[in-house]
Amino acid sequence: MREYQSFETFWPFYLREHSKPRTRSLHYIGTTLVIAVAFYAVLSGKWLWLLAMPVAGYFFAWLAHFRVEKNRPATFTYPLWSLAADFKMYFLWLTGRIGPELERAGVKTGASG
């Protein structure tokens, strides 16, 4: 694996590692659960629920990589950049702006990204 020196150079690699729509969908499910668990823990004051955040996120992400994409999760080598990239990908998807980013990274997409 190439060694990345900046998030800007890592970002296109991250998107290429998530080239299949099903992979991205599983990531979106996991990230949504992470956010929901965080809100629940904060609003309820049940702080132990915060321990469920990595389980919720990584379960779906790793399922996607090992079963769908058939690659090694970038988080194993770049944990912080992968976390930041996951949230960037998620919010770009939520706002309908992921398609152009995927295209710039060389990922072939349909209309939805």
C-alpha positions as CSV (number, residue, x, y, z in Angstrom):
1,M,0.0,0.0,0.0
2,R,1.2,3.5,-0.9
3,E,2.2,5.8,2.0
4,Y,0.0,8.9,2.0
5,Q,1.4,12.2,3.4
6,S,-1.7,14.2,3.4
7,F,-5.5,13.8,3.7
8,E,-5.9,15.4,0.3
9,T,-3.9,12.6,-1.4
10,F,-5.5,9.9,0.8
11,W,-9.1,11.0,0.0
12,P,-9.2,9.7,-3.6
13,F,-7.6,6.4,-2.5
14,Y,-10.3,6.1,0.2
15,L,-13.0,6.6,-2.4
16,R,-11.5,4.0,-4.7
17,E,-11.4,1.6,-1.8
18,H,-15.2,2.2,-1.6
19,S,-15.9,1.8,-5.3
20,K,-19.0,-0.4,-5.0
21,P,-22.3,1.2,-4.1
22,R,-23.1,-1.6,-1.7
23,T,-19.8,-0.9,0.2
24,R,-20.7,2.7,0.6
25,S,-24.3,1.8,1.6
26,L,-23.1,-0.4,4.4
27,H,-20.8,2.4,5.5
28,Y,-23.7,4.8,5.5
29,I,-25.7,2.4,7.7
30,G,-22.8,2.0,10.2
31,T,-22.2,5.8,10.3
32,T,-25.9,6.5,10.8
33,L,-25.9,4.1,13.7
34,V,-22.8,5.7,15.2
35,I,-24.4,9.1,15.1
36,A,-27.7,7.7,16.5
37,V,-25.9,5.9,19.4
38,A,-24.0,9.1,20.2
39,F,-27.2,11.2,20.3
40,Y,-28.9,8.5,22.5
41,A,-26.0,8.4,24.9
42,V,-25.9,12.2,25.3
43,L,-29.6,12.7,25.5
44,S,-30.2,9.8,27.9
45,G,-27.1,10.2,30.0
46,K,-26.3,6.5,29.5
47,W,-22.7,7.0,28.7
48,L,-21.9,3.3,28.4
49,W,-23.7,3.4,25.1
50,L,-20.7,5.3,23.7
51,L,-18.9,1.9,23.7
52,A,-21.3,0.7,21.1
53,M,-20.2,3.4,18.6
54,P,-17.1,1.6,17.2
55,V,-18.9,-1.7,17.2
56,A,-21.8,-0.2,15.1
57,G,-19.5,1.6,12.7
58,Y,-16.9,-1.0,12.2
59,F,-19.3,-4.0,11.9
60,F,-20.9,-2.6,8.8
61,A,-17.7,-1.2,7.4
62,W,-15.7,-4.4,7.8
63,L,-18.6,-6.4,6.5
64,A,-18.5,-4.2,3.4
65,H,-14.8,-4.6,2.9
66,F,-14.4,-8.3,3.5
67,R,-17.7,-9.5,1.8
68,V,-18.4,-6.9,-0.8
69,E,-15.4,-4.9,-1.8
70,K,-13.0,-7.8,-1.0
71,N,-10.2,-5.4,0.2
72,R,-8.4,-4.6,3.4
73,P,-10.0,-1.7,5.3
74,A,-7.9,1.5,5.1
75,T,-8.5,2.0,8.8
76,F,-5.9,-0.7,9.5
77,T,-3.2,1.6,8.1
78,Y,-4.7,5.0,8.3
79,P,-7.2,5.0,11.3
80,L,-7.7,8.7,11.8
81,W,-7.8,9.7,8.1
82,S,-10.2,6.8,7.5
83,L,-12.5,8.0,10.2
84,A,-12.4,11.5,8.8
85,A,-12.9,10.2,5.3
86,D,-15.8,8.1,6.4
87,F,-17.6,11.1,7.8
88,K,-16.7,13.2,4.8
89,M,-18.1,10.6,2.4
90,Y,-21.2,10.2,4.6
91,F,-22.0,14.0,4.7
92,L,-21.3,14.4,1.0
93,W,-23.7,11.5,0.3
94,L,-26.3,13.1,2.6
95,T,-26.1,16.4,0.7
96,G,-26.1,14.7,-2.7
97,R,-22.5,15.8,-3.5
98,I,-20.7,12.4,-3.4
99,G,-21.0,11.7,-7.2
100,P,-18.5,14.3,-8.4
101,E,-16.0,13.3,-5.7
102,L,-16.2,9.7,-6.8
103,E,-15.8,10.6,-10.4
104,R,-12.7,12.8,-9.7
105,A,-11.2,9.8,-7.8
106,G,-11.8,7.6,-10.9
107,V,-14.8,5.6,-9.4
108,K,-17.4,4.8,-12.0
109,T,-20.9,5.6,-10.6
110,G,-24.5,5.5,-11.5
111,A,-26.8,8.5,-10.8
112,S,-26.8,8.1,-7.0
113,G,-23.2,7.5,-6.2
